[in-house]
Amino acid sequence: MREGRSPWVLVMLTLVGLGCGDSESGVGGHPTGGGNVSGTTPECGALGQACVGQGLDAPLALGGRFEVAVASQLSGASGPPVGLEAADATVLSATETSVEAVGEGASAVLFVGPDGAVLDFIHLWVVAAEELRIMRYAPTGVLLGRVQDSVQLLPGDELLVSVDPYANAQPLMGNFDMIHVVEGEAVAVVPDSVAAWYRVVARAPGQATVVFSALGLEERWDIEVLP
């Protein structure tokens, strides 16, 4: 089964010379250089560590993508139509509403108005994911930490987890396809409706292995359900 990850990013363009507002960095923690971006905030469908509480202060995973919604703030008038362009097509591929990481490196994403006028831009870093980490959450959504390679549960127990890409111990951003396979009948894995959480339910005593695959990586998780 395939699931997606972090949905879209809202980018606010301030066209009245108000400066950067409270946004001091673009994706990956590097200066935007645009001077007009008042905020870049991911709409977190997942409670991934790379998303919650960090804004866009993380690189984009190679092969990842995100949708972009642009909102203009223009005093006394509506904002102009805005499209997206990538400064370096070997790093990023941009459509009118989305950005995809196609190569490692850095590139600016240009917010282009009528007649090709560049209204603003942000910089994105792209790196290849080195590992997948399974992160556990409390029912309230509070991050509890990384799960162990093997766990023991009792019938009826439930775990709420997400699967996040990392490189150099840093969480990465991006929307990407995820495949999960359950080997054994001791547990069931139910993807959340936001397509980035997984509810792992212990069904019956026995052994099971859950395998998550994404971005060319694989993470195996052994689970034992005790009698």
N, C-alpha and C positions, 0 to 999 in steps of 0.2 A: 504493500500500500504506500502511496506517495502522499506526503504532506508538505505544505509550504512553511515558511517562517516569516519573520518580522514583516508586516505589511508595508505601509507606505510612509513616506517622510513628508512632513509639512514644512515648507520653506516660506518664510515671510520676507517679502521685499519691501523695504521702506524707501519710497521714491521722493521723499521730501527733505533729504539731507539730515536725517536724525542720527546718523552714525550706526554703530553696531549694536546698540542696546546692551543686553546682558550677554551677548554671544561673543566670546573672545577667541574661539577657535573653530575650525571646520572639522570635517571628519578626520579622525586620526590624530586630533589634538594639534594640528598645525594651523597657523594663521590663515584666515580666509583671503585676506588681501582685498576683498571687495568693498568693504566699508559700508555696504547698504543692507547686509543680511541681518535682520533683527533677531532671528531665531531659526535654528534648524533642529527640529524635534521629531524623533521617530514615533509613529503611532504603534505602540507595543502590543501586538496581539499576543505575544509571548511574554513571560516573565523571565526572559533570558538575561543572564548576568551582563551581557554586552549591551543590553537595551535599557533596563530599568535603572534610573538614577544617574545614567552616564550620558544622556543625550546622544550625540553622534561622536563622542570622543573615543572612537575605536576605528581601526582600519576595516575596509571592506574585504570579505573573503573572496579569493579568486573563484570565479564561477557563481558568485552571489549576485543578487540584483535587488533593487527596491523601486517601488512606485513613488512618484513625487507629485505632491499637490502644491501649487504655488498660489499664495495669497498676497496680493499687493495692498499696501497702505498708502494711498495717495489722497492728501487732504483736498476735499471739495470736488473730487471726480473719481470715476472708476479707474482701475488700473488697466494698463495695456495688455493685450494677449501676449503670453510668454511661453516660449518653447525652450528645449534643452539641447545643448551641443557639447560634445566632449572635445577638449583641446588636443588630447592625444588619443587617437583612435586605436592605438595598439594597447592601451591600458583600459579604456572605458568605451563602451558602446552606448550611445544615448538615443532615445526616441523622444517624441514630444512629451512623454509623461513618465519615463522610466530610465534607469541607469543600470548597466550590467558590467561587472568586472571581467574583462577578457584577457588581461595580462598583468603581470606584477609591475609595480612602479607607482608613480604619482601622476595625476592629471587634474586639471581644473575642469569643473562643470560650469558651462556658461549659460546664463539665463538670458535668452535672446528675445528681443521685442520686435516690433515692426521694422522692416527694411534692414534686418540684420543687426540692429543696435544692441550692444551688450549692456544689459541693465545691471548685472551683478554676476558674481561667480563665487564658488567655493572650491577648495582643494580636497581631493580624495586620495588616500593611500590604499593600494591593493596589495595584499600578501596572500600566499598560499597557506591554507590551513594545514597544520601539522598533526593535529589530533582532535578527536571528539571527546567531550567530557559530559558525563551524565550528572546533572545538578538536581538536587532534591529541594522541594519547597513544602512549607507548611500549608494546610488547607486555606489559611488566610493570605497566601501568596508570599510569605516571608522566606527568603532564601536561607536554607539550612546548611548548604555546603555540598561538596562533591560526594557522590555515593561510592561505596567500596566496590571492588571488582566482583565480590560475591557477597550476598546477603541471605539471611534467614528470616522467614516470615511465618506467621500462623494463618490458617485458613480464615479468610475474611479481611485480612490486613490489606491496606491500600497505601501506595506511594504515589506522590505527584512529582513528576520529573520533567525536565527539559533536556535536550541534547544540543550542546553548543560547540562551535568550532573554536579552536585556540591555535595560536602561533606564538612561540617564545613566551609561553605562560600568559599571553594576553588574549582576552576574548575578542572575537571578530564579529562584525555586523554582516547582515545580508539575509535575503530571502532565497531559499534554495530547496530543491527536492530532497526529501528524506524517505528512506525505505526502512521499515522495521519488520523483522521476522521473529516469530516465537517458536523455539524448538522445545517441544514438550507441552503437556497439558496442565501443568501445575499452576500456571498463571495465565491471565488474560491481560492484554494491553489495549487500552481504549484511548485513541487520540482525542484530545479536547477539540471543541468546535472551533477554536481559534487556530488549530492546526500547528501548535508548537508545544503544547503540554501533552504529556502521556500519563494516563492514570493506570498504574500497574496494580492488578487485583489478584491476590492469592486465592486460588479456587479450591485446590485439593492437595493433600500431601504428595510430595514428589519433587523431582528436579526439573528445572527449565532453564533455558538460555535465551535471552533476548538479544538480537543482533540489530544494531542501528547502522545504516550505511548512508553516507552523503559526501559529496565533494571528493570522491575517490578514496575516502577513508572508511574504516569500519571499527566499531566498538562493541565488544561482546560483554554481556552482563549475566553472570551465573546467579540463579536464585534457587534456594531450597525452601520448600514449604514443609514445615514440621507437622507431625501428626497432632 
